[in-house]
Amino acid sequence: MPSTSPVVLEARGLGKRFGATKALDRVDLVLRPGEVHALMGQNGAGKSTLIKLLTGVERPDQGELRIDGRPIAPESPLQAQRAGISTVYQEVNLCPNLSVAENLYAGRYPRRRLLGTIDWALVRRGARELLRQLHLDIDVDAPLGSFPVAIQQMVAIARALGVSARVLILDEPTSSLDESEVRELFRILAQLRERGMAILFVTHFLDQVYAVSDRITVLRNGRLVGEYVAAELPQPALVSAMVGREVRLAEPVEAAGPARADVPLVLDAQGLGLRGKLHPTDLQIHRGEMLGLGGLLGSGRTELARLLFGLDRAKQGRLRIESEEVALHHPADAVRLGLAMCPEERKTEGIVADLSVRENIVLALQARLGWQRFLSRAKQDELARRLIEALDIKAADIETPVGLLSGGNQQKVVLARWLATDPKLLILDEPTRGIDIAAKQNLMAEVVRRAREGMAVLFISAEVEELARLCDRIAVMRGRGKAGELPGGCGEPRVLAMIAGD
């Protein structure tokens, strides 16, 4: 579509500071009807800040925002929604204790004309219709929290579709979806584009950018790099614009190497299971080994990880850590035994948003040592600075509240927290979800380096290519149990075939 087409949303010269940090520096953005516009950049580039300004979560320090040429200054997400801007965030921002239908209609319940009470029959019918558009057939009366993350994400998207919006902002909407769900989402986006909606699409999956986007805006270090027509911007050029230098795509990170028979086991699970969540499963991990755990959403990957870290209690089977049989009643038991875990949901289970980067990094180590052996402030500062440098965490200083960091940098802080404990076994559940290419390379290179030094790693990822490239062995989960194992370097097709049951 030519650049002379009408403009739905226009941001000019938007700027925002958080203390001494200039998060956004005079950024422009133009969204047109009937277009999918990708917003790209590394973690910390300013994408999240720009979205917050567009949606009224934060107020800009400078610049202006217009809808259909009319100035707006939303002071809350509700005001932005009323102005025609609807948003689905990377982290599911709904109420797990409410039903699916209540989440879809919260804040806009239809009421009976005479009595003024909520028309629940209409709410349920409307909820089913919204979900039907996404080909999602679930019980709208069930609590949202009873469904997996992927379903919750789809409900959040359905809620956004239920509001008559001129602009739809999707912040990493596919990060918790499998391939079939992504295809369904893209089908919906195509319909919305045909209706003339302007869509701002934020993702770290480059193939998805080129699959659906008409235009691409790139930010770097809080500044606008440029706006491009997607069909005219080669993928290597996009990556170079994001990182500010030439980068080889899929740059290899050498795996730690297969475990030898004489290398001792760090973890040995025999018949570990939990009724309704995980069938009895065997799993062994050697010292210095990276074991990949693959499978579709709902296959049992995360359920197994939760049992291994004491987040859930196994009801059957045995678990040994370095030949000692153990019973994990609580994550604290796992930590005392030298285990560490970076959870999939960093926002709710990982970071402590109000604490500083330094405090988040030392949290697990201090808990392991006990409060009778308090880490000195000098030791805390030294540890935090060393890990910030090792993982290239973008923060103004070590005292910056971690909640102000981008999602990718928050993920790095969670990893730094557990690396600080020098664990025997590190469990990584989707550690690169929502993280840009350069950050992935940096994060995984550090993990592989630690594995070479003897740390065992259980690496859970939906990205099969990543598992095949990095891991020494791959255990494949299917139907809430282990389908089998494959050697490292077996190639992506073999892993996909086992996942599919071929």
C-alpha positions as CSV (number, residue, x, y, z in Angstrom):
1,M,0.0,0.0,0.0
2,P,1.5,3.4,-0.9
3,S,2.6,5.8,1.8
4,T,0.0,8.3,0.6
5,S,-2.8,6.1,2.0
6,P,-4.9,7.5,4.9
7,V,-3.4,7.4,8.4
8,V,-5.3,5.9,11.3
9,L,-2.8,6.5,14.1
10,E,0.1,8.9,14.0
11,A,2.8,9.4,16.7
12,R,5.2,12.3,16.2
13,G,8.3,12.9,18.3
14,L,7.3,10.8,21.3
15,G,9.8,10.8,24.1
16,K,9.9,9.3,27.6
17,R,12.4,9.3,30.5
18,F,12.4,7.0,33.5
19,G,14.8,8.8,35.9
20,A,18.1,9.1,34.2
21,T,17.2,6.6,31.5
22,K,15.9,8.0,28.2
23,A,13.7,5.1,27.2
24,L,12.3,6.8,24.0
25,D,13.8,9.6,22.1
26,R,11.6,11.5,19.6
27,V,10.1,8.5,17.9
28,D,7.6,8.6,15.0
29,L,5.1,5.9,14.1
30,V,2.4,5.9,11.4
31,L,-0.2,3.2,11.1
32,R,-2.5,2.9,8.1
33,P,-5.8,1.1,7.6
34,G,-5.7,-2.4,6.2
35,E,-2.0,-2.9,7.1
36,V,0.0,-5.1,9.5
37,H,2.9,-3.0,10.7
38,A,5.7,-4.8,12.5
39,L,7.5,-3.0,15.4
40,M,11.0,-4.5,15.7
41,G,14.1,-4.0,17.9
42,Q,16.2,-5.7,20.4
43,N,15.2,-6.0,24.0
44,G,15.5,-2.5,25.5
45,A,15.1,-0.8,22.1
46,G,12.0,1.0,23.3
47,K,9.2,-1.1,21.9
48,S,7.4,-1.7,25.2
49,T,7.7,2.0,26.2
50,L,6.2,3.1,22.9
51,I,3.3,0.7,23.4
52,K,2.8,2.0,26.9
53,L,2.6,5.6,25.5
54,L,0.1,4.5,22.8
55,T,-2.1,2.7,25.3
56,G,-2.2,5.2,28.1
57,V,-0.1,3.2,30.6
58,E,2.4,6.0,30.6
59,R,2.3,9.6,29.6
60,P,4.9,10.9,27.1
61,D,7.3,13.7,28.1
62,Q,7.2,15.1,24.6
63,G,5.5,14.6,21.3
64,E,1.9,14.0,20.2
65,L,-0.5,11.3,19.3
66,R,-3.4,11.4,16.8
67,I,-6.2,9.1,15.8
68,D,-7.7,10.0,12.3
69,G,-5.9,13.4,12.6
70,R,-7.5,14.1,16.0
71,P,-5.2,14.7,18.9
72,I,-5.6,12.3,21.8
73,A,-3.8,12.0,25.2
74,P,-5.0,8.8,26.8
75,E,-4.3,8.7,30.5
76,S,-5.3,5.0,31.0
77,P,-5.8,1.9,28.9
78,L,-9.5,2.4,29.2
79,Q,-9.2,5.9,27.6
80,A,-7.0,4.5,24.8
81,Q,-9.6,1.7,24.2
82,R,-12.4,4.3,24.0
83,A,-10.3,6.2,21.5
84,G,-10.1,3.1,19.3
85,I,-6.8,1.5,20.5
86,S,-7.1,-2.2,21.7
87,T,-4.1,-4.1,23.0
88,V,-3.1,-7.7,23.7
89,Y,0.1,-7.8,25.8
90,Q,2.9,-10.3,25.8
91,E,2.1,-11.4,29.3
92,V,-1.5,-12.4,29.7
93,N,-3.1,-9.5,31.5
94,L,-6.4,-11.0,32.5
95,C,-7.9,-12.3,35.8
96,P,-7.4,-16.1,36.3
97,N,-10.0,-16.4,39.0
98,L,-12.8,-15.0,36.8
99,S,-14.5,-17.1,34.1
100,V,-13.6,-16.9,30.5
101,A,-16.8,-15.1,29.8
102,E,-16.3,-12.6,32.6
103,N,-12.8,-11.9,31.3
104,L,-14.1,-11.3,27.8
105,Y,-16.7,-8.8,29.0
106,A,-15.1,-7.2,32.1
107,G,-15.8,-3.5,32.1
108,R,-18.4,-3.6,29.4
109,Y,-21.1,-6.1,30.7
110,P,-24.4,-5.8,28.8
111,R,-27.3,-5.1,31.1
112,R,-31.0,-5.8,31.1
113,R,-32.9,-2.7,30.1
114,L,-35.5,-2.6,32.9
115,L,-33.7,-4.2,35.8
116,G,-30.2,-2.9,35.1
117,T,-28.6,-6.2,36.0
118,I,-26.0,-8.0,34.0
119,D,-27.5,-10.1,31.2
120,W,-25.4,-13.2,31.7
121,A,-27.1,-15.2,29.0
122,L,-26.0,-12.5,26.5
123,V,-22.5,-12.5,28.0
124,R,-22.1,-16.2,27.5
125,R,-23.5,-16.1,23.9
126,G,-21.2,-13.2,23.0
127,A,-18.2,-15.0,24.6
128,R,-18.9,-18.1,22.6
129,E,-19.1,-16.1,19.4
130,L,-15.9,-14.3,20.0
131,L,-14.1,-17.6,20.7
132,R,-15.7,-19.1,17.6
133,Q,-13.9,-16.6,15.5
134,L,-10.7,-18.0,16.8
135,H,-11.9,-21.6,16.3
136,L,-11.7,-22.0,20.1
137,D,-14.3,-24.3,21.7
138,I,-14.0,-24.1,25.5
139,D,-16.3,-23.8,28.5
140,V,-16.8,-20.0,28.9
141,D,-18.0,-20.6,32.5
142,A,-14.7,-22.2,33.6
143,P,-12.1,-20.1,35.4
144,L,-9.6,-18.7,33.0
145,G,-6.7,-19.9,35.2
146,S,-7.8,-23.5,34.7
147,F,-6.6,-23.4,31.1
148,P,-3.0,-23.5,29.8
149,V,-1.1,-20.3,28.9
150,A,-1.8,-20.8,25.2
151,I,-5.6,-20.8,25.7
152,Q,-5.4,-17.8,28.1
153,Q,-3.5,-15.9,25.3
154,M,-6.1,-16.7,22.8
155,V,-8.8,-15.5,25.2
156,A,-6.9,-12.2,25.5
157,I,-6.9,-11.9,21.7
158,A,-10.6,-12.6,21.6
159,R,-11.3,-9.9,24.2
160,A,-9.4,-7.4,22.0
161,L,-11.5,-8.5,19.0
162,G,-14.7,-7.9,21.0
163,V,-14.0,-4.1,21.2
164,S,-14.7,-2.0,18.1
165,A,-11.1,-0.8,17.6
166,R,-9.5,1.1,14.8
167,V,-6.0,0.0,16.0
168,L,-5.1,-3.4,17.3
169,I,-1.7,-3.7,19.1
170,L,-0.4,-7.2,19.5
171,D,2.6,-7.4,21.8
172,E,4.3,-10.9,21.3
173,P,0.9,-12.6,20.8
174,T,2.3,-15.8,19.4
175,S,4.9,-16.4,22.1
176,S,2.8,-19.0,23.9
177,L,1.0,-20.5,20.8
178,D,1.8,-23.6,18.8
179,E,2.0,-23.6,15.0
180,S,-1.7,-24.4,14.4
181,E,-2.7,-21.6,16.8
182,V,-0.4,-19.2,15.1
183,R,-1.9,-20.1,11.8
184,E,-5.4,-19.4,13.2
185,L,-4.3,-16.0,14.6
186,F,-2.8,-15.1,11.2
187,R,-6.1,-16.0,9.6
188,I,-7.9,-13.6,12.0
189,L,-5.3,-10.9,11.2
190,A,-6.0,-11.3,7.5
191,Q,-9.7,-10.8,8.1
192,L,-9.1,-7.7,10.2
193,R,-6.8,-6.3,7.6
194,E,-9.4,-6.8,5.0
195,R,-11.9,-4.9,7.2
196,G,-9.5,-1.9,7.3
197,M,-8.1,-2.3,10.8
198,A,-4.6,-1.0,11.5
199,I,-2.5,-3.6,13.3
200,L,0.7,-3.1,15.1
201,F,2.5,-6.4,15.5
202,V,5.4,-6.9,17.9
203,T,7.3,-10.2,17.7
204,H,10.9,-11.6,17.8
205,F,10.0,-14.3,15.2
206,L,11.4,-13.0,12.0
207,D,9.6,-15.5,9.8
208,Q,6.3,-14.3,11.3
209,V,7.2,-10.7,10.5
210,Y,7.6,-11.5,6.8
211,A,4.6,-13.8,6.8
212,V,2.1,-11.1,7.8
213,S,3.6,-7.6,7.8
214,D,3.3,-4.9,5.2
215,R,5.6,-2.4,6.8
216,I,8.3,-2.6,9.5
217,T,9.5,0.1,11.9
218,V,12.8,-0.5,13.6
219,L,13.8,1.0,17.0
220,R,17.3,0.8,18.5
221,N,18.4,2.3,21.9
222,G,15.1,4.2,22.2
223,R,15.5,5.9,18.8
224,L,13.8,5.4,15.4
225,V,16.1,3.7,12.9
226,G,13.6,3.8,10.1
227,E,10.3,2.6,8.5
228,Y,10.6,0.0,5.7
229,V,8.3,-1.8,3.2
230,A,8.6,-5.4,4.4
231,A,8.9,-6.9,0.9
232,E,11.8,-4.6,0.1
233,L,13.8,-5.2,3.3
234,P,15.9,-8.5,3.2
235,Q,16.0,-10.3,6.5
236,P,19.8,-9.8,7.1
237,A,19.2,-6.0,6.6
238,L,16.5,-6.1,9.2
239,V,18.7,-7.8,11.7
240,S,21.5,-5.3,11.0
241,A,19.1,-2.4,11.5
242,M,18.0,-3.9,14.8
243,V,21.5,-4.5,16.3
244,G,23.5,-1.7,14.5
245,R,26.0,-4.1,12.9
246,E,26.1,-7.0,10.6
247,V,25.0,-10.2,12.2
248,R,25.0,-13.7,10.8
249,L,21.6,-15.3,11.2
250,A,21.4,-18.5,13.2
251,E,25.0,-18.0,14.3
252,P,26.0,-21.4,15.8
253,V,26.7,-21.9,19.4
254,E,28.7,-25.0,20.0
255,A,27.0,-27.4,22.4
256,A,28.8,-28.7,25.4
257,G,29.3,-32.2,24.0
258,P,27.7,-35.6,24.7
259,A,28.0,-37.1,28.1
260,R,30.3,-40.0,28.5
261,A,29.2,-43.2,30.2
262,D,31.7,-42.5,33.1
263,V,30.3,-39.0,33.7
264,P,28.2,-39.1,36.9
265,L,24.4,-38.5,36.9
266,V,23.3,-35.2,38.5
267,L,19.6,-36.2,38.2
268,D,17.9,-39.6,37.9
269,A,14.1,-39.7,37.8
270,Q,12.4,-43.1,37.6
271,G,8.7,-43.3,36.9
272,L,8.1,-39.7,38.1
273,G,4.5,-38.8,37.7
274,L,1.4,-36.9,38.8
275,R,-2.1,-38.1,38.1
276,G,-3.9,-35.9,35.5
277,K,-0.7,-34.0,34.7
278,L,2.2,-36.3,33.9
279,H,2.4,-40.1,33.1
280,P,5.3,-41.9,34.8
281,T,8.4,-40.6,33.2
282,D,12.1,-41.6,33.3
283,L,14.8,-38.9,32.9
284,Q,18.5,-38.8,33.4
285,I,20.9,-35.8,33.2
286,H,24.6,-36.1,33.4
287,R,27.1,-33.5,34.8
288,G,28.0,-31.0,32.0
289,E,25.2,-32.2,29.7
290,M,22.6,-30.1,28.0
291,L,19.4,-32.2,27.7
292,G,16.7,-30.7,25.5
293,L,13.0,-31.3,26.3
294,G,10.8,-30.9,23.3
295,G,7.1,-31.3,22.6
296,L,3.9,-29.4,21.8
297,L,2.1,-27.2,24.4
298,G,0.3,-29.5,26.8
299,S,2.7,-32.4,26.1
300,G,4.0,-32.5,29.7
301,R,7.2,-30.4,29.3
302,T,6.5,-27.8,31.9
303,E,4.7,-30.3,34.2
304,L,7.8,-32.4,34.3
305,A,10.0,-29.4,35.1
306,R,7.6,-28.4,37.9
307,L,8.0,-31.8,39.5
308,L,11.7,-31.8,39.2
309,F,11.9,-28.4,41.0
310,G,9.3,-29.1,43.7
311,L,6.7,-26.7,42.5
312,D,4.4,-29.6,42.3
313,R,4.7,-32.8,44.3
314,A,5.2,-36.1,42.5
315,K,2.7,-38.8,43.6
316,Q,4.6,-41.7,42.1
317,G,8.2,-42.6,41.1
318,R,11.6,-41.8,42.6
319,L,14.0,-39.0,42.2
320,R,17.8,-39.1,42.9
321,I,20.1,-36.1,43.0
322,E,23.7,-37.2,42.7
323,S,22.8,-40.8,43.8
324,E,20.8,-39.6,46.9
325,E,17.1,-40.3,46.8
326,V,15.2,-37.2,47.7
327,A,11.6,-36.0,48.1
328,L,10.9,-32.4,47.0
329,H,8.1,-30.9,49.1
330,H,8.9,-27.3,48.1
331,P,11.2,-25.4,45.7
332,A,13.4,-24.5,48.7
333,D,14.3,-28.2,49.0
334,A,15.4,-28.1,45.3
335,V,17.5,-25.0,45.9
336,R,19.2,-26.5,48.9
337,L,20.1,-29.5,46.7
338,G,21.7,-27.3,44.1
339,L,18.9,-27.1,41.6
340,A,17.7,-23.9,39.9
341,M,14.8,-23.1,37.6
342,C,14.0,-20.2,35.2
343,P,10.2,-20.5,34.8
344,E,8.2,-19.9,31.6
345,E,6.1,-17.1,33.2
346,R,8.8,-14.6,34.3
347,K,6.3,-11.9,35.2
348,T,4.3,-14.0,37.7
349,E,6.8,-16.6,38.8
350,G,10.2,-15.0,38.0
351,I,10.9,-11.4,38.8
352,V,10.1,-9.3,41.8
353,A,9.2,-6.2,39.9
354,D,9.6,-3.6,42.7
355,L,13.0,-4.8,43.8
356,S,16.2,-3.6,42.1
357,V,18.2,-5.5,39.5
358,R,20.8,-6.2,42.3
359,E,18.2,-7.4,44.8
360,N,16.7,-9.7,42.2
361,I,20.0,-11.2,41.3
362,V,21.1,-12.0,44.8
363,L,17.7,-13.3,46.0
364,A,18.2,-17.0,45.4
365,L,21.8,-17.1,46.7
366,Q,20.8,-15.3,49.9
367,A,17.9,-17.7,50.4
368,R,20.2,-20.6,49.9
369,L,22.8,-19.3,52.3
370,G,20.1,-18.4,54.9
371,W,19.6,-15.1,56.6
372,Q,22.2,-15.9,59.2
373,R,24.9,-15.6,56.5
374,F,24.0,-12.3,55.0
375,L,25.8,-11.2,51.8
376,S,27.6,-8.0,52.3
377,R,26.6,-5.0,50.1
378,A,30.0,-5.1,48.5
379,K,29.6,-8.8,47.6
380,Q,26.1,-8.1,46.2
381,D,27.3,-5.2,44.1
382,E,30.3,-7.3,42.7
383,L,28.1,-10.3,41.9
384,A,25.4,-8.1,40.2
385,R,27.8,-6.2,38.1
386,R,29.7,-9.3,37.0
387,L,26.5,-11.1,35.9
388,I,25.0,-7.9,34.3
389,E,28.2,-7.7,32.2
390,A,28.2,-11.5,31.4
391,L,24.6,-11.5,30.2
392,D,24.7,-7.9,28.7
393,I,21.7,-6.8,30.8
394,K,20.5,-3.4,29.7
395,A,19.8,-1.3,32.9
396,A,20.7,2.3,33.9
397,D,22.4,0.9,37.0
398,I,22.2,-2.1,39.4
399,E,19.6,-0.2,41.6
400,T,17.1,0.2,38.7
401,P,13.8,-1.6,39.6
402,V,13.6,-4.7,37.5
403,G,10.0,-3.9,36.6
404,L,11.2,-1.0,34.4
405,L,13.4,-3.3,32.3
406,S,12.2,-4.8,29.0
407,G,10.9,-8.3,29.0
408,G,14.1,-9.8,27.5
409,N,16.3,-8.0,30.1
410,Q,14.0,-9.2,32.9
411,Q,14.5,-12.8,31.6
412,K,18.3,-12.2,31.8
413,V,18.0,-11.0,35.4
414,V,16.1,-14.2,36.3
415,L,18.8,-16.3,34.7
416,A,21.5,-14.2,36.5
417,R,19.7,-14.9,39.8
418,W,20.1,-18.7,39.4
419,L,23.6,-18.6,37.9
420,A,24.7,-16.7,41.0
421,T,23.9,-19.9,43.0
422,D,26.3,-21.9,40.9
423,P,23.8,-24.7,40.5
424,K,24.4,-28.4,39.8
425,L,21.4,-28.4,37.5
426,L,19.7,-25.5,35.8
427,I,16.2,-26.0,34.4
428,L,15.3,-23.5,31.7
429,D,11.7,-23.4,30.7
430,E,11.4,-21.4,27.4
431,P,14.3,-19.1,28.4
432,T,14.4,-17.4,24.9
433,R,10.7,-16.7,24.6
434,G,10.2,-13.1,23.7
435,I,14.0,-12.4,23.4
436,D,15.6,-10.9,20.3
437,I,18.2,-12.7,18.2
438,A,21.3,-11.0,19.6
439,A,20.1,-11.5,23.2
440,K,19.4,-15.2,22.5
441,Q,23.0,-15.7,21.3
442,N,24.3,-14.0,24.4
443,L,22.1,-15.8,26.8
444,M,22.6,-19.3,25.4
445,A,26.3,-18.8,24.9
446,E,26.6,-18.2,28.7
447,V,24.5,-21.3,29.4
448,V,26.6,-23.4,27.2
449,R,29.8,-22.0,28.7
450,R,28.5,-23.0,32.2
451,A,27.6,-26.5,30.9
452,R,31.2,-26.9,29.6
453,E,32.3,-26.1,33.1
454,G,30.2,-28.9,34.5
455,M,26.7,-27.6,35.1
456,A,23.9,-29.8,34.0
457,V,21.1,-28.1,32.0
458,L,17.5,-29.1,31.2
459,F,16.5,-26.9,28.3
460,I,12.8,-26.7,27.4
461,S,11.9,-25.0,24.2
462,A,9.2,-25.0,21.6
463,E,11.8,-24.0,19.0
464,V,12.8,-27.4,17.6
465,E,15.7,-25.9,15.6
466,E,17.1,-24.5,18.8
467,L,16.9,-27.8,20.6
468,A,18.5,-29.7,17.7
469,R,21.4,-27.2,17.4
470,L,22.3,-26.7,21.1
471,C,21.5,-29.9,23.0
472,D,23.6,-33.1,23.5
473,R,20.4,-35.2,23.8
474,I,16.7,-34.5,23.2
475,A,13.9,-36.0,25.2
476,V,10.6,-35.7,23.4
477,M,7.3,-35.3,25.3
478,R,4.0,-36.3,23.8
479,G,0.6,-36.9,25.4
480,R,1.8,-36.0,29.0
481,G,4.6,-38.6,28.8
482,K,8.0,-39.2,27.3
483,A,7.8,-40.5,23.7
484,G,11.5,-41.2,23.4
485,E,15.0,-39.7,23.1
486,L,17.2,-38.6,20.2
487,P,20.9,-37.8,20.0
488,G,22.2,-34.3,19.7
489,G,22.8,-33.2,16.1
490,C,20.0,-35.5,14.8
491,G,18.4,-32.7,12.9
492,E,15.1,-30.8,13.2
493,P,13.1,-33.2,10.9
494,R,13.7,-36.2,13.2
495,V,12.7,-34.3,16.3
496,L,9.5,-33.0,14.6
497,A,8.7,-36.5,13.4
498,M,8.9,-37.9,17.0
499,I,6.8,-34.9,18.3
500,A,4.2,-35.7,15.7
501,G,4.3,-39.4,16.5
502,D,5.5,-40.5,13.1
